[in-house]
Amino acid sequence: MSQSQVRHQATGRAERTVLAVLPRSIEISVPTGDAAADLIVNGQPLTIKWAGEGHLGDIRRLLKDSARSYPDIVVAQRLSPGARAALDEAGIGWVDETGAAEIAIGLIIVSRSGTPAKPERGYLTRWTPAVMAVAEALLCGVAATVAGTQSATGLSTGSCTAALRYLTDLGLLRAAAKRGRDSARHIDDPNTFLTSYAAATRTVADPLSLQVGVMWRDPVAELITTGERWRAAGIDWVATGGVAASVMAPFLSGVSSADVYVDATSIVGLEAVAQAAELQPIEGGRLTLRPFPTVAIQRLCEEIDGLRVAPWPRVYVDLQRTGVRGEEAAEHLLEVIRER
């Protein structure tokens, strides 16, 4: 049977993704009946599992659910570095829809880097900063109503109405009834909602940033002191990433850098913020200043042990962008938040 015929028989998304990365010289067939395998490759039965978006948390849940019998290959939309490392450590092959793959099962060896797909423009225009701000508010427990989100974010009634409608159209919000007391919307699946929000933040172009030179032995204490200078100058700010997580859900040891959102909209504005704290811009500096990405960040921030920190959903996605250890810290933060 040709690979094109096998691909036609393999109706599962995961199986088709695996077939796409296998060499054409390999003999492949689809088991019939109640066979436990999903594909037979060069006579080797293989079990294949789908892992959704492919974040580290997705893989950890899959491994936990499959503790007694791991699959041979895990497939996802786009496996993060942390997810790939977890699968490598477990000795499980993996493939994602960018075409990246690492499979070593018997004589079957595949290694491909893949080509990430470009985000769709239509998707970018819909997940606006206003939609993200409303999503952040909902993840922080704000009621999915126009009044609730407007109060939490400071957005207009029209912006909140449009954002809630869009999130509902995506299937992320649902209501038990169209009218009456059960018509209030709520998050349908917290994991899916968070995953969608995190994916949306990655489609936005990297904002302006300014690196500042600091000689801090204790980033948290020093940032609190620096924040007092900004507050005296009337500049709003919040910490995010690893330094924020170190007080919200301690996990990483030896945090030596800090990422901070500040009230500025240009490079000149960021430089003025640095100057207000008597700090000098320097490439490779350990303090990075960025403009607030949404209006909700300022309103939903909290103070922990004297440090102003961004709302946990934004800290979560910022941690995910900092490599494998950042992903692990993000998953730990999520566990802590859900245990509250």
N, C-alpha and C positions, 0 to 999 in steps of 0.2 A: 504494500500500500504506500502511495506517495505521501510526502509530508503535507501537501496541500489537501489531500483527502483526509489525513489524520486531523489536520487543523479544523477542517469542516466538522468532523465528528466531536472534537473537543469543544464542547459548548461553554465550559467554564472560563471566566476571565483569567484566572490564575494559570490554568493549563495552556491557554493560548499565548500568554506572555512567556511562559517557559519554552514553548515550541519556537517562538520567534528568535530565541538566542542560541538554540542548539544547531550545530553544524548539519548541513544537508546530508552528509555521508552517514549519519547515525540512523540506525533502524529504530523506528518508533511505531507503537501501536496503542490503541485505546482499549483497555480491558472491557469486557462485556459482563453482564450479569451483576452479581453482588461482590465483585472483586474488591479487595481493600485498597489496591493501588489505583492511582489516578492516571498514570501513564506507564508504559513499559518501554524502556529505552535500552537498546542493545541487550534485550533479555532481562534487564534489571527493573523490577517493579518499584515505582516511586510514588510516595505520597506527597501531596502538595497542599499548602494552606495559604489562604488569602489573609493579609494583615492590614487591610485598609490603607490609610495615608502612609503608614510606615514610620511613625515616630517611635522613640524608645519605649514609651508607655504602651503602644500597641503591641510591640514585640514581647515586652515583659508579661502582658496579659495572656498573649498566645502561648508563651512558654509555660506559664503557670497552669493554664487550662490543659496543656498537652504534656504535663509532667511525666505521665506514665509511658508515653510513646510520642517522641518528637517526630514531626514530619521530616521528610528528606530535603524538601525545598520550601522556603517561605517566599511569597510574592506580595508586593505592595505597589502603591502608586509611585512613591519615591522614598526610598529608605534613607533615613538620616544617618550621619556618621555613627552616632551612638547606637542606633538600631543595627547597623551592619556589624559593629564591634560585638554586640551582644550575641548575634547569630554566629559570628566567627568563633566566639568563646564557647558556644554550645555545640560547635561542630556541625552546624546546619547550613546547607547551601541556600543562596538567596538570589532573587531576580527582582528588578523593579521595571516599571513601565517607561523609564528613560532608556532602557536597553542595557543598563548596568547589571552585571551578574558575577557571582563567584560560586561555582559548583565544582565539587571534587568528590565524586561518589564512584568508587571502583575505578574503572577505566574512563569514566566520564569526567572530563575536566574542561571547564569553561571559565574564562576570565575576560570580562568586558567592562569598559569604563562608562559607556552610555553617553547619551546626548540629551540633557534636560530640555523639555519642551518650553517654548516661549509662552508666557501667560496670555490668555485671550484678552483683547482690549475691552470687550464688552463686560467681562468680569471685573476688570479694574475700575471701570467707571461706576459700577454699582456699589462696590464696597468702598464707599466714600468715607472720609474721616468722621462724618456724622453717624454713619451706620456703625462704624467701629466704636465710637463713643457710646452709643446706645448699647451695643453688645457688651462693652466693658461694664456698664452699669448693671445690666441683667446678670452677668456672671458674678457680680458682687452682691447679688440678692435684691436688687431694686425690682419692684413689681413691673411687669410688662404692660404698663399702661402709658398713655400719652402724658398724663399728669405726673406719674412717678418718674418717668425718664426725663421729662422736662425739668423737674425739680432737681434731679441728680446731676444732669449735664449742663443745664443752662441753655440748651438749644431751643429753637423756636418750636411752637406747636406743630407747624408744617413739617419741619425736619424730623421731629420725633414720630409723627404719624407716618411719614414716608419710610423711615427706617424700620419701624415695627411691621409695616406692610411687607417690605422687602424680605425681612427675616422670616415672616410667615410664609411668603411665597416660596422661599427656599426649603420650607418644611422644618425649619429650626424652632419655630414657635407654633403651638397648637392651642386650640380651645375645645373644651368638652362639648360646647353647644354654640350655635351661631348667635343666639340671643338669650337674654335672661341672666340669672346669677351665675351660671356655669359658662358664660361666654368670655370670661377673662382669659387672656393668653398666658401661656407658661412655656418654659423651655422643655421641649419634647424629650431630648436626650442630652444631658450635660456633657458627655464625652464628645458627641458629634458637634455640639455647639462650640465647644472650646477648640476642637480641631479645625472647624471652619473659620473661626475667628483668627486662629494662629496662621492658617494658610493665607488668609486675606492680608495680614500684616506683611507677609513676605512678598506680596505682589506690588507693594508700594515702594517706589524708588527710595534709596537710602537718603535720609534727611541730611541737612547740613550738620557738620560736627566740627569741633575745635578741641585739639589736644593741648593740655596745659601741664607744665612741669611742676611736680610736687615731690617733696621728700618726706613722705608720710610713713611712720612706723605703725600707726594704728589708723587705717583709713576711716573707720566709723567715727572715732573721736575727733579726728582732724576735720572730717567733713561736717560734723555738727558745728564745730567752731567756725569753719568757713561759711556755713549756712547762716550763722548769726550775723556775719558781715553782710551777706546778701540781704537778709531780712532788714537790717538797719538801712540798707540802700533802697529798700522797697522792691527787691527782686524776688520773685517767687521761684521755688526750686523743689525738686524731689529726686531722691536716689532711686536707681533701678538696677537690674542685673545682679551680679554677685554680691556687691556691697549691701544692697537692699535685702537680698535673700539671707545674708549672714545674720540679720536680726529677726527676719520673719520666720525662717526655718533653717537654722544653722546646719550646714552640710559640708561646704568647702572649707578647707583649712588654709590659712595663709593668704587670704584675699589681699592683694597688693595694689589693685587698681580700682577705680570707681567710675561709674557712668551716671551722669546727672542730667535730668531734663530741666531747662531753665526758661524763663520768660523772655525769649528773644526769637526773631524771625529771619535774621540775616547773619552773615559772618561778622559784619561790623557790630551787630548786637551781641553776638557771642563774645567778641573781644572786649566789649564794654563790661559784660558780666564778669569776665576774668579780671579785668582791671579793678572792678569794684572790690574784689577780694585780694587785691595786690598780687595777682598771679600772672605769669607770663606764658603766652602760647609757645609751645615747642613740639616739634614733630616727635612722635613716640612717647609723649608725656603720659603719665599714668592716670590723669584725670581727663575724662572726655565729656565735653558739654554738648548738648543737643537741644533743639527747640522741642517744646511739648508737641507730641504727635497728634493728640486729640484734646478737645476741651474737657473731657471727662477726667483726665489724669490729675489735674489740679484739684478738682472738686471731690474726687474719690480717694485722694491720698490719705494716709494715716501716719501718726507719729508713734514709733516704737523705740523705747529706750533712748528717746531724745532725737532719733533720726527720722526725718520725713521720708517716707517711702511711697513709691507709685502703687496703684492698686494691683493686687496679686496677678490678674490676667496679663497685664503688661509686663510685670517682672518675669512671669513665666515665659512669655515669648522672647523676651530679651535674653534670658538665660539660654534658651534653645539655640540661639545664634552664636554661642561662644564655644562650640566644640563639644566633644563627648562628655567632659566633666560638667559642662554647663547643662547638657541635657539631663544628666543624672541629678543635678541640683534642681532642675525644673520639675522632674518627676517627684523628687522628695518634697518640694514646695507644695505640689498638688496634693500629695498624701496628707500633709499637715493641714492644709486648708479644708479638706474633706472630712478630717477627723474633728474639726471644731464643732 
